[in-house]
Every structure is written in structure tokens, then in C-alpha cells.
Amino acid sequence: MILTASLDSTASGMGYMQFSPPLRYAPGDNDPVIVVNPMSRFIFSGQYPEWANAPGVSTTVSLDFEEDCFP
């Protein structure tokens, strides 16, 4: 099951979620929604990092990603 649109929630935590394939039944008001193994998809949006690839060398790198708005 995939969440197909961004979740826009109110200050009170209420929101509208769209799934594909659709849910088989509509949960009742105040029913909990339990998400197991949440995942997201991101697109690399920064510059490709350059670093030395030498044995025994420890490096730190920073990468920029943005969330992919898939259909």
C-alpha cells in the first residue's frame, strides 16, 4: 500500500490520507491508524561529493535530498 499524496494535517492532528490501492473499508471516526515500516522516497538534489577513496581513511560527507512527490 502506498500513500499517494502528502498528508496535510491540522493543528489538532487531523488529516486526510490517500492510498493506492484504496482501503477496503473506511475506518471509523477516532479509529487509530497504525503504520508499520514507514518509508519515503527521496531524490538526490545536491552536488556530487568528492572524496579520496583510500584504505583506512575515514571521511565525512554531506548529501542533500528532497522528498519525491510520486503519484
mmCIF file of the N, C-alpha and C atoms, coordinates in Angstrom:
data_MODEL
# 
_entry.id   MODEL 
# 
loop_
_atom_site.group_PDB 
_atom_site.id 
_atom_site.type_symbol 
_atom_site.label_atom_id 
_atom_site.label_alt_id 
_atom_site.label_comp_id 
_atom_site.label_asym_id 
_atom_site.label_entity_id 
_atom_site.label_seq_id 
_atom_site.pdbx_PDB_ins_code 
_atom_site.Cartn_x 
_atom_site.Cartn_y 
_atom_site.Cartn_z 
_atom_site.occupancy 
_atom_site.B_iso_or_equiv 
_atom_site.pdbx_formal_charge 
_atom_site.auth_seq_id 
_atom_site.auth_comp_id 
_atom_site.auth_asym_id 
_atom_site.auth_atom_id 
_atom_site.pdbx_PDB_model_num 
ATOM 1   N N  . MET A 1 1  ? 0.850   -1.157 0.000  1.00 0.00 ? 1  MET A N  1 
ATOM 2   C CA . MET A 1 1  ? 0.000   0.000  0.000  1.00 0.00 ? 1  MET A CA 1 
ATOM 3   C C  . MET A 1 1  ? 0.902   1.227  0.000  1.00 0.00 ? 1  MET A C  1 
ATOM 4   N N  . ILE A 1 2  ? 0.577   2.221  -0.795 1.00 0.00 ? 2  ILE A N  1 
ATOM 5   C CA . ILE A 1 2  ? 1.391   3.421  -0.943 1.00 0.00 ? 2  ILE A CA 1 
ATOM 6   C C  . ILE A 1 2  ? 0.537   4.638  -0.658 1.00 0.00 ? 2  ILE A C  1 
ATOM 7   N N  . LEU A 1 3  ? 1.087   5.547  0.136  1.00 0.00 ? 3  LEU A N  1 
ATOM 8   C CA . LEU A 1 3  ? 0.444   6.846  0.355  1.00 0.00 ? 3  LEU A CA 1 
ATOM 9   C C  . LEU A 1 3  ? 0.704   7.675  -0.891 1.00 0.00 ? 3  LEU A C  1 
ATOM 10  N N  . THR A 1 4  ? -0.332  8.111  -1.583 1.00 0.00 ? 4  THR A N  1 
ATOM 11  C CA . THR A 1 4  ? -0.167  8.734  -2.898 1.00 0.00 ? 4  THR A CA 1 
ATOM 12  C C  . THR A 1 4  ? -0.176  10.249 -2.886 1.00 0.00 ? 4  THR A C  1 
ATOM 13  N N  . ALA A 1 5  ? -0.393  10.866 -1.759 1.00 0.00 ? 5  ALA A N  1 
ATOM 14  C CA . ALA A 1 5  ? -0.400  12.325 -1.677 1.00 0.00 ? 5  ALA A CA 1 
ATOM 15  C C  . ALA A 1 5  ? 0.141   12.743 -0.319 1.00 0.00 ? 5  ALA A C  1 
ATOM 16  N N  . SER A 1 6  ? 0.626   13.959 -0.251 1.00 0.00 ? 6  SER A N  1 
ATOM 17  C CA . SER A 1 6  ? 1.132   14.471 1.017  1.00 0.00 ? 6  SER A CA 1 
ATOM 18  C C  . SER A 1 6  ? 0.013   14.548 2.038  1.00 0.00 ? 6  SER A C  1 
ATOM 19  N N  . LEU A 1 7  ? 0.371   14.304 3.285  1.00 0.00 ? 7  LEU A N  1 
ATOM 20  C CA . LEU A 1 7  ? -0.601  14.412 4.377  1.00 0.00 ? 7  LEU A CA 1 
ATOM 21  C C  . LEU A 1 7  ? -0.599  15.845 4.877  1.00 0.00 ? 7  LEU A C  1 
ATOM 22  N N  . ASP A 1 8  ? -1.708  16.518 4.732  1.00 0.00 ? 8  ASP A N  1 
ATOM 23  C CA . ASP A 1 8  ? -1.876  17.860 5.285  1.00 0.00 ? 8  ASP A CA 1 
ATOM 24  C C  . ASP A 1 8  ? -2.738  17.718 6.521  1.00 0.00 ? 8  ASP A C  1 
ATOM 25  N N  . SER A 1 9  ? -2.142  17.986 7.675  1.00 0.00 ? 9  SER A N  1 
ATOM 26  C CA . SER A 1 9  ? -2.898  17.829 8.908  1.00 0.00 ? 9  SER A CA 1 
ATOM 27  C C  . SER A 1 9  ? -3.117  19.170 9.581  1.00 0.00 ? 9  SER A C  1 
ATOM 28  N N  . THR A 1 10 ? -4.157  19.226 10.380 1.00 0.00 ? 10 THR A N  1 
ATOM 29  C CA . THR A 1 10 ? -4.488  20.438 11.113 1.00 0.00 ? 10 THR A CA 1 
ATOM 30  C C  . THR A 1 10 ? -3.666  20.489 12.399 1.00 0.00 ? 10 THR A C  1 
ATOM 31  N N  . ALA A 1 11 ? -3.753  21.580 13.120 1.00 0.00 ? 11 ALA A N  1 
ATOM 32  C CA . ALA A 1 11 ? -3.028  21.720 14.386 1.00 0.00 ? 11 ALA A CA 1 
ATOM 33  C C  . ALA A 1 11 ? -3.472  20.669 15.398 1.00 0.00 ? 11 ALA A C  1 
ATOM 34  N N  . SER A 1 12 ? -4.694  20.186 15.270 1.00 0.00 ? 12 SER A N  1 
ATOM 35  C CA . SER A 1 12 ? -5.196  19.166 16.196 1.00 0.00 ? 12 SER A CA 1 
ATOM 36  C C  . SER A 1 12 ? -4.774  17.758 15.787 1.00 0.00 ? 12 SER A C  1 
ATOM 37  N N  . GLY A 1 13 ? -4.030  17.619 14.669 1.00 0.00 ? 13 GLY A N  1 
ATOM 38  C CA . GLY A 1 13 ? -3.540  16.310 14.243 1.00 0.00 ? 13 GLY A CA 1 
ATOM 39  C C  . GLY A 1 13 ? -4.461  15.569 13.303 1.00 0.00 ? 13 GLY A C  1 
ATOM 40  N N  . MET A 1 14 ? -5.531  16.193 12.860 1.00 0.00 ? 14 MET A N  1 
ATOM 41  C CA . MET A 1 14 ? -6.444  15.541 11.923 1.00 0.00 ? 14 MET A CA 1 
ATOM 42  C C  . MET A 1 14 ? -5.942  15.764 10.502 1.00 0.00 ? 14 MET A C  1 
ATOM 43  N N  . GLY A 1 15 ? -6.060  14.731 9.665  1.00 0.00 ? 15 GLY A N  1 
ATOM 44  C CA . GLY A 1 15 ? -5.589  14.854 8.294  1.00 0.00 ? 15 GLY A CA 1 
ATOM 45  C C  . GLY A 1 15 ? -6.336  13.907 7.365  1.00 0.00 ? 15 GLY A C  1 
ATOM 46  N N  . TYR A 1 16 ? -6.022  14.011 6.085  1.00 0.00 ? 16 TYR A N  1 
ATOM 47  C CA . TYR A 1 16 ? -6.649  13.211 5.042  1.00 0.00 ? 16 TYR A CA 1 
ATOM 48  C C  . TYR A 1 16 ? -5.540  12.459 4.309  1.00 0.00 ? 16 TYR A C  1 
ATOM 49  N N  . MET A 1 17 ? -5.635  11.128 4.241  1.00 0.00 ? 17 MET A N  1 
ATOM 50  C CA . MET A 1 17 ? -4.616  10.322 3.590  1.00 0.00 ? 17 MET A CA 1 
ATOM 51  C C  . MET A 1 17 ? -5.218  9.587  2.399  1.00 0.00 ? 17 MET A C  1 
ATOM 52  N N  . GLN A 1 18 ? -4.479  9.576  1.272  1.00 0.00 ? 18 GLN A N  1 
ATOM 53  C CA . GLN A 1 18 ? -4.916  8.883  0.069  1.00 0.00 ? 18 GLN A CA 1 
ATOM 54  C C  . GLN A 1 18 ? -3.975  7.702  -0.179 1.00 0.00 ? 18 GLN A C  1 
ATOM 55  N N  . PHE A 1 19 ? -4.532  6.509  -0.364 1.00 0.00 ? 19 PHE A N  1 
ATOM 56  C CA . PHE A 1 19 ? -3.747  5.297  -0.555 1.00 0.00 ? 19 PHE A CA 1 
ATOM 57  C C  . PHE A 1 19 ? -3.996  4.688  -1.922 1.00 0.00 ? 19 PHE A C  1 
ATOM 58  N N  . SER A 1 20 ? -3.018  3.928  -2.385 1.00 0.00 ? 20 SER A N  1 
ATOM 59  C CA . SER A 1 20 ? -3.176  3.125  -3.583 1.00 0.00 ? 20 SER A CA 1 
ATOM 60  C C  . SER A 1 20 ? -2.594  1.748  -3.277 1.00 0.00 ? 20 SER A C  1 
ATOM 61  N N  . PRO A 1 21 ? -3.309  0.693  -3.436 1.00 0.00 ? 21 PRO A N  1 
ATOM 62  C CA . PRO A 1 21 ? -4.737  0.629  -3.737 1.00 0.00 ? 21 PRO A CA 1 
ATOM 63  C C  . PRO A 1 21 ? -5.560  1.179  -2.583 1.00 0.00 ? 21 PRO A C  1 
ATOM 64  N N  . PRO A 1 22 ? -6.795  1.581  -2.873 1.00 0.00 ? 22 PRO A N  1 
ATOM 65  C CA . PRO A 1 22 ? -7.643  2.154  -1.819 1.00 0.00 ? 22 PRO A CA 1 
ATOM 66  C C  . PRO A 1 22 ? -7.878  1.163  -0.678 1.00 0.00 ? 22 PRO A C  1 
ATOM 67  N N  . LEU A 1 23 ? -8.165  1.689  0.498  1.00 0.00 ? 23 LEU A N  1 
ATOM 68  C CA . LEU A 1 23 ? -8.501  0.840  1.640  1.00 0.00 ? 23 LEU A CA 1 
ATOM 69  C C  . LEU A 1 23 ? -9.769  0.056  1.333  1.00 0.00 ? 23 LEU A C  1 
ATOM 70  N N  . ARG A 1 24 ? -9.874  -1.142 1.877  1.00 0.00 ? 24 ARG A N  1 
ATOM 71  C CA . ARG A 1 24 ? -11.052 -1.981 1.630  1.00 0.00 ? 24 ARG A CA 1 
ATOM 72  C C  . ARG A 1 24 ? -12.284 -1.457 2.350  1.00 0.00 ? 24 ARG A C  1 
ATOM 73  N N  . TYR A 1 25 ? -12.058 -0.762 3.451  1.00 0.00 ? 25 TYR A N  1 
ATOM 74  C CA . TYR A 1 25 ? -13.178 -0.179 4.197  1.00 0.00 ? 25 TYR A CA 1 
ATOM 75  C C  . TYR A 1 25 ? -12.704 1.128  4.820  1.00 0.00 ? 25 TYR A C  1 
ATOM 76  N N  . ALA A 1 26 ? -13.615 2.010  5.106  1.00 0.00 ? 26 ALA A N  1 
ATOM 77  C CA . ALA A 1 26 ? -13.274 3.286  5.727  1.00 0.00 ? 26 ALA A CA 1 
ATOM 78  C C  . ALA A 1 26 ? -13.200 3.106  7.233  1.00 0.00 ? 26 ALA A C  1 
ATOM 79  N N  . PRO A 1 27 ? -12.070 3.464  7.844  1.00 0.00 ? 27 PRO A N  1 
ATOM 80  C CA . PRO A 1 27 ? -12.008 3.372  9.303  1.00 0.00 ? 27 PRO A CA 1 
ATOM 81  C C  . PRO A 1 27 ? -13.005 4.329  9.940  1.00 0.00 ? 27 PRO A C  1 
ATOM 82  N N  . GLY A 1 28 ? -13.507 3.966  11.099 1.00 0.00 ? 28 GLY A N  1 
ATOM 83  C CA . GLY A 1 28 ? -14.450 4.822  11.802 1.00 0.00 ? 28 GLY A CA 1 
ATOM 84  C C  . GLY A 1 28 ? -13.770 6.044  12.404 1.00 0.00 ? 28 GLY A C  1 
ATOM 85  N N  . ASP A 1 29 ? -14.552 7.009  12.777 1.00 0.00 ? 29 ASP A N  1 
ATOM 86  C CA . ASP A 1 29 ? -14.021 8.198  13.449 1.00 0.00 ? 29 ASP A CA 1 
ATOM 87  C C  . ASP A 1 29 ? -13.269 7.779  14.702 1.00 0.00 ? 29 ASP A C  1 
ATOM 88  N N  . ASN A 1 30 ? -12.138 8.393  14.925 1.00 0.00 ? 30 ASN A N  1 
ATOM 89  C CA . ASN A 1 30 ? -11.275 8.145  16.082 1.00 0.00 ? 30 ASN A CA 1 
ATOM 90  C C  . ASN A 1 30 ? -10.643 6.768  16.107 1.00 0.00 ? 30 ASN A C  1 
ATOM 91  N N  . ASP A 1 31 ? -10.743 5.989  14.999 1.00 0.00 ? 31 ASP A N  1 
ATOM 92  C CA . ASP A 1 31 ? -10.014 4.726  14.916 1.00 0.00 ? 31 ASP A CA 1 
ATOM 93  C C  . ASP A 1 31 ? -8.541  5.040  14.711 1.00 0.00 ? 31 ASP A C  1 
ATOM 94  N N  . PRO A 1 32 ? -7.657  4.312  15.382 1.00 0.00 ? 32 PRO A N  1 
ATOM 95  C CA . PRO A 1 32 ? -6.223  4.570  15.175 1.00 0.00 ? 32 PRO A CA 1 
ATOM 96  C C  . PRO A 1 32 ? -5.769  4.051  13.815 1.00 0.00 ? 32 PRO A C  1 
ATOM 97  N N  . VAL A 1 33 ? -4.782  4.705  13.233 1.00 0.00 ? 33 VAL A N  1 
ATOM 98  C CA . VAL A 1 33 ? -4.134  4.245  12.009 1.00 0.00 ? 33 VAL A CA 1 
ATOM 99  C C  . VAL A 1 33 ? -2.711  3.873  12.407 1.00 0.00 ? 33 VAL A C  1 
ATOM 100 N N  . ILE A 1 34 ? -2.377  2.604  12.287 1.00 0.00 ? 34 ILE A N  1 
ATOM 101 C CA . ILE A 1 34 ? -1.061  2.117  12.693 1.00 0.00 ? 34 ILE A CA 1 
ATOM 102 C C  . ILE A 1 34 ? -0.222  1.915  11.443 1.00 0.00 ? 34 ILE A C  1 
ATOM 103 N N  . VAL A 1 35 ? 0.925   2.563  11.396 1.00 0.00 ? 35 VAL A N  1 
ATOM 104 C CA . VAL A 1 35 ? 1.828   2.468  10.256 1.00 0.00 ? 35 VAL A CA 1 
ATOM 105 C C  . VAL A 1 35 ? 3.022   1.622  10.671 1.00 0.00 ? 35 VAL A C  1 
ATOM 106 N N  . VAL A 1 36 ? 3.247   0.538  9.936  1.00 0.00 ? 36 VAL A N  1 
ATOM 107 C CA . VAL A 1 36 ? 4.362   -0.360 10.213 1.00 0.00 ? 36 VAL A CA 1 
ATOM 108 C C  . VAL A 1 36 ? 5.367   -0.212 9.071  1.00 0.00 ? 36 VAL A C  1 
ATOM 109 N N  . ASN A 1 37 ? 6.629   -0.067 9.403  1.00 0.00 ? 37 ASN A N  1 
ATOM 110 C CA . ASN A 1 37 ? 7.700   0.103  8.412  1.00 0.00 ? 37 ASN A CA 1 
ATOM 111 C C  . ASN A 1 37 ? 7.449   1.296  7.491  1.00 0.00 ? 37 ASN A C  1 
ATOM 112 N N  . PRO A 1 38 ? 7.302   2.486  8.037  1.00 0.00 ? 38 PRO A N  1 
ATOM 113 C CA . PRO A 1 38 ? 7.089   3.655  7.176  1.00 0.00 ? 38 PRO A CA 1 
ATOM 114 C C  . PRO A 1 38 ? 8.325   3.912  6.320  1.00 0.00 ? 38 PRO A C  1 
ATOM 115 N N  . MET A 1 39 ? 8.102   4.288  5.077  1.00 0.00 ? 39 MET A N  1 
ATOM 116 C CA . MET A 1 39 ? 9.204   4.577  4.160  1.00 0.00 ? 39 MET A CA 1 
ATOM 117 C C  . MET A 1 39 ? 8.857   5.825  3.370  1.00 0.00 ? 39 MET A C  1 
ATOM 118 N N  . SER A 1 40 ? 9.871   6.414  2.805  1.00 0.00 ? 40 SER A N  1 
ATOM 119 C CA . SER A 1 40 ? 9.688   7.576  1.952  1.00 0.00 ? 40 SER A CA 1 
ATOM 120 C C  . SER A 1 40 ? 10.653  7.453  0.783  1.00 0.00 ? 40 SER A C  1 
ATOM 121 N N  . ARG A 1 41 ? 10.392  8.188  -0.259 1.00 0.00 ? 41 ARG A N  1 
ATOM 122 C CA . ARG A 1 41 ? 11.267  8.172  -1.426 1.00 0.00 ? 41 ARG A CA 1 
ATOM 123 C C  . ARG A 1 41 ? 11.818  9.571  -1.617 1.00 0.00 ? 41 ARG A C  1 
ATOM 124 N N  . PHE A 1 42 ? 13.138  9.660  -1.781 1.00 0.00 ? 42 PHE A N  1 
ATOM 125 C CA . PHE A 1 42 ? 13.810  10.945 -1.921 1.00 0.00 ? 42 PHE A CA 1 
ATOM 126 C C  . PHE A 1 42 ? 14.619  10.981 -3.203 1.00 0.00 ? 42 PHE A C  1 
ATOM 127 N N  . ILE A 1 43 ? 14.847  12.206 -3.696 1.00 0.00 ? 43 ILE A N  1 
ATOM 128 C CA . ILE A 1 43 ? 15.657  12.438 -4.893 1.00 0.00 ? 43 ILE A CA 1 
ATOM 129 C C  . ILE A 1 43 ? 16.898  13.205 -4.470 1.00 0.00 ? 43 ILE A C  1 
ATOM 130 N N  . PHE A 1 44 ? 18.059  12.779 -4.958 1.00 0.00 ? 44 PHE A N  1 
ATOM 131 C CA . PHE A 1 44 ? 19.301  13.480 -4.676 1.00 0.00 ? 44 PHE A CA 1 
ATOM 132 C C  . PHE A 1 44 ? 19.237  14.834 -5.366 1.00 0.00 ? 44 PHE A C  1 
ATOM 133 N N  . SER A 1 45 ? 19.427  15.921 -4.619 1.00 0.00 ? 45 SER A N  1 
ATOM 134 C CA . SER A 1 45 ? 19.268  17.260 -5.196 1.00 0.00 ? 45 SER A CA 1 
ATOM 135 C C  . SER A 1 45 ? 20.506  18.129 -5.052 1.00 0.00 ? 45 SER A C  1 
ATOM 136 N N  . GLY A 1 46 ? 21.604  17.583 -4.561 1.00 0.00 ? 46 GLY A N  1 
ATOM 137 C CA . GLY A 1 46 ? 22.784  18.398 -4.312 1.00 0.00 ? 46 GLY A CA 1 
ATOM 138 C C  . GLY A 1 46 ? 23.892  18.152 -5.318 1.00 0.00 ? 46 GLY A C  1 
ATOM 139 N N  . GLN A 1 47 ? 25.055  18.660 -4.991 1.00 0.00 ? 47 GLN A N  1 
ATOM 140 C CA . GLN A 1 47 ? 26.250  18.427 -5.787 1.00 0.00 ? 47 GLN A CA 1 
ATOM 141 C C  . GLN A 1 47 ? 26.822  17.060 -5.425 1.00 0.00 ? 47 GLN A C  1 
ATOM 142 N N  . TYR A 1 48 ? 27.386  16.371 -6.389 1.00 0.00 ? 48 TYR A N  1 
ATOM 143 C CA . TYR A 1 48 ? 28.019  15.090 -6.089 1.00 0.00 ? 48 TYR A CA 1 
ATOM 144 C C  . TYR A 1 48 ? 29.271  15.341 -5.260 1.00 0.00 ? 48 TYR A C  1 
ATOM 145 N N  . PRO A 1 49 ? 29.399  14.646 -4.147 1.00 0.00 ? 49 PRO A N  1 
ATOM 146 C CA . PRO A 1 49 ? 30.563  14.881 -3.279 1.00 0.00 ? 49 PRO A CA 1 
ATOM 147 C C  . PRO A 1 49 ? 31.838  14.297 -3.889 1.00 0.00 ? 49 PRO A C  1 
ATOM 148 N N  . GLU A 1 50 ? 32.950  14.905 -3.535 1.00 0.00 ? 50 GLU A N  1 
ATOM 149 C CA . GLU A 1 50 ? 34.249  14.390 -3.957 1.00 0.00 ? 50 GLU A CA 1 
ATOM 150 C C  . GLU A 1 50 ? 35.035  14.038 -2.712 1.00 0.00 ? 50 GLU A C  1 
ATOM 151 N N  . TRP A 1 51 ? 35.573  12.837 -2.658 1.00 0.00 ? 51 TRP A N  1 
ATOM 152 C CA . TRP A 1 51 ? 36.411  12.442 -1.543 1.00 0.00 ? 51 TRP A CA 1 
ATOM 153 C C  . TRP A 1 51 ? 37.415  11.404 -2.028 1.00 0.00 ? 51 TRP A C  1 
ATOM 154 N N  . ALA A 1 52 ? 38.505  11.303 -1.293 1.00 0.00 ? 52 ALA A N  1 
ATOM 155 C CA . ALA A 1 52 ? 39.538  10.336 -1.633 1.00 0.00 ? 52 ALA A CA 1 
ATOM 156 C C  . ALA A 1 52 ? 39.082  8.948  -1.205 1.00 0.00 ? 52 ALA A C  1 
ATOM 157 N N  . ASN A 1 53 ? 39.305  7.996  -2.062 1.00 0.00 ? 53 ASN A N  1 
ATOM 158 C CA . ASN A 1 53 ? 38.938  6.618  -1.755 1.00 0.00 ? 53 ASN A CA 1 
ATOM 159 C C  . ASN A 1 53 ? 40.223  5.853  -1.462 1.00 0.00 ? 53 ASN A C  1 
ATOM 160 N N  . ALA A 1 54 ? 40.674  5.923  -0.225 1.00 0.00 ? 54 ALA A N  1 
ATOM 161 C CA . ALA A 1 54 ? 41.911  5.253  0.169  1.00 0.00 ? 54 ALA A CA 1 
ATOM 162 C C  . ALA A 1 54 ? 41.629  4.324  1.341  1.00 0.00 ? 54 ALA A C  1 
ATOM 163 N N  . PRO A 1 55 ? 42.272  3.183  1.407  1.00 0.00 ? 55 PRO A N  1 
ATOM 164 C CA . PRO A 1 55 ? 42.051  2.248  2.510  1.00 0.00 ? 55 PRO A CA 1 
ATOM 165 C C  . PRO A 1 55 ? 42.423  2.870  3.851  1.00 0.00 ? 55 PRO A C  1 
ATOM 166 N N  . GLY A 1 56 ? 41.596  2.633  4.850  1.00 0.00 ? 56 GLY A N  1 
ATOM 167 C CA . GLY A 1 56 ? 41.882  3.110  6.189  1.00 0.00 ? 56 GLY A CA 1 
ATOM 168 C C  . GLY A 1 56 ? 41.603  4.581  6.417  1.00 0.00 ? 56 GLY A C  1 
ATOM 169 N N  . VAL A 1 57 ? 41.048  5.274  5.422  1.00 0.00 ? 57 VAL A N  1 
ATOM 170 C CA . VAL A 1 57 ? 40.755  6.701  5.560  1.00 0.00 ? 57 VAL A CA 1 
ATOM 171 C C  . VAL A 1 57 ? 39.285  6.857  5.908  1.00 0.00 ? 57 VAL A C  1 
ATOM 172 N N  . SER A 1 58 ? 38.999  7.569  6.961  1.00 0.00 ? 58 SER A N  1 
ATOM 173 C CA . SER A 1 58 ? 37.632  7.833  7.378  1.00 0.00 ? 58 SER A CA 1 
ATOM 174 C C  . SER A 1 58 ? 37.254  9.243  6.944  1.00 0.00 ? 58 SER A C  1 
ATOM 175 N N  . THR A 1 59 ? 36.150  9.376  6.241  1.00 0.00 ? 59 THR A N  1 
ATOM 176 C CA . THR A 1 59 ? 35.718  10.688 5.757  1.00 0.00 ? 59 THR A CA 1 
ATOM 177 C C  . THR A 1 59 ? 34.288  10.964 6.189  1.00 0.00 ? 59 THR A C  1 
ATOM 178 N N  . THR A 1 60 ? 33.948  12.221 6.181  1.00 0.00 ? 60 THR A N  1 
ATOM 179 C CA . THR A 1 60 ? 32.582  12.657 6.449  1.00 0.00 ? 60 THR A CA 1 
ATOM 180 C C  . THR A 1 60 ? 32.067  13.342 5.197  1.00 0.00 ? 60 THR A C  1 
ATOM 181 N N  . VAL A 1 61 ? 30.835  13.051 4.839  1.00 0.00 ? 61 VAL A N  1 
ATOM 182 C CA . VAL A 1 61 ? 30.254  13.649 3.645  1.00 0.00 ? 61 VAL A CA 1 
ATOM 183 C C  . VAL A 1 61 ? 28.844  14.111 3.971  1.00 0.00 ? 61 VAL A C  1 
ATOM 184 N N  . SER A 1 62 ? 28.400  15.148 3.317  1.00 0.00 ? 62 SER A N  1 
ATOM 185 C CA . SER A 1 62 ? 27.051  15.674 3.487  1.00 0.00 ? 62 SER A CA 1 
ATOM 186 C C  . SER A 1 62 ? 26.345  15.631 2.136  1.00 0.00 ? 62 SER A C  1 
ATOM 187 N N  . LEU A 1 63 ? 25.117  15.102 2.128  1.00 0.00 ? 63 LEU A N  1 
ATOM 188 C CA . LEU A 1 63 ? 24.338  14.988 0.896  1.00 0.00 ? 63 LEU A CA 1 
ATOM 189 C C  . LEU A 1 63 ? 23.011  15.707 1.065  1.00 0.00 ? 63 LEU A C  1 
ATOM 190 N N  . ASP A 1 64 ? 22.492  16.269 -0.017 1.00 0.00 ? 64 ASP A N  1 
ATOM 191 C CA . ASP A 1 64 ? 21.201  16.961 0.000  1.00 0.00 ? 64 ASP A CA 1 
ATOM 192 C C  . ASP A 1 64 ? 20.174  16.149 -0.771 1.00 0.00 ? 64 ASP A C  1 
ATOM 193 N N  . PHE A 1 65 ? 19.019  15.911 -0.120 1.00 0.00 ? 65 PHE A N  1 
ATOM 194 C CA . PHE A 1 65 ? 17.926  15.184 -0.751 1.00 0.00 ? 65 PHE A CA 1 
ATOM 195 C C  . PHE A 1 65 ? 16.640  15.986 -0.569 1.00 0.00 ? 65 PHE A C  1 
ATOM 196 N N  . GLU A 1 66 ? 15.685  15.766 -1.451 1.00 0.00 ? 66 GLU A N  1 
ATOM 197 C CA . GLU A 1 66 ? 14.349  16.325 -1.261 1.00 0.00 ? 66 GLU A CA 1 
ATOM 198 C C  . GLU A 1 66 ? 13.346  15.213 -1.483 1.00 0.00 ? 66 GLU A C  1 
ATOM 199 N N  . GLU A 1 67 ? 12.221  15.295 -0.794 1.00 0.00 ? 67 GLU A N  1 
ATOM 200 C CA . GLU A 1 67 ? 11.224  14.242 -0.891 1.00 0.00 ? 67 GLU A CA 1 
ATOM 201 C C  . GLU A 1 67 ? 10.620  14.220 -2.273 1.00 0.00 ? 67 GLU A C  1 
ATOM 202 N N  . ASP A 1 68 ? 10.504  13.021 -2.818 1.00 0.00 ? 68 ASP A N  1 
ATOM 203 C CA . ASP A 1 68 ? 9.925   12.826 -4.151 1.00 0.00 ? 68 ASP A CA 1 
ATOM 204 C C  . ASP A 1 68 ? 8.401   12.812 -4.019 1.00 0.00 ? 68 ASP A C  1 
ATOM 205 N N  . CYS A 1 69 ? 7.727   13.605 -4.800 1.00 0.00 ? 69 CYS A N  1 
ATOM 206 C CA . CYS A 1 69 ? 6.263   13.647 -4.787 1.00 0.00 ? 69 CYS A CA 1 
ATOM 207 C C  . CYS A 1 69 ? 5.751   12.739 -5.889 1.00 0.00 ? 69 CYS A C  1 
ATOM 208 N N  . PHE A 1 70 ? 5.761   11.437 -5.617 1.00 0.00 ? 70 PHE A N  1 
ATOM 209 C CA . PHE A 1 70 ? 5.336   10.474 -6.625 1.00 0.00 ? 70 PHE A CA 1 
ATOM 210 C C  . PHE A 1 70 ? 3.821   10.408 -6.682 1.00 0.00 ? 70 PHE A C  1 
ATOM 211 N N  . PRO A 1 71 ? 3.293   10.015 -7.843 1.00 0.00 ? 71 PRO A N  1 
ATOM 212 C CA . PRO A 1 71 ? 1.831   9.977  -7.991 1.00 0.00 ? 71 PRO A CA 1 
ATOM 213 C C  . PRO A 1 71 ? 1.145   8.933  -7.169 1.00 0.00 ? 71 PRO A C  1 
# 
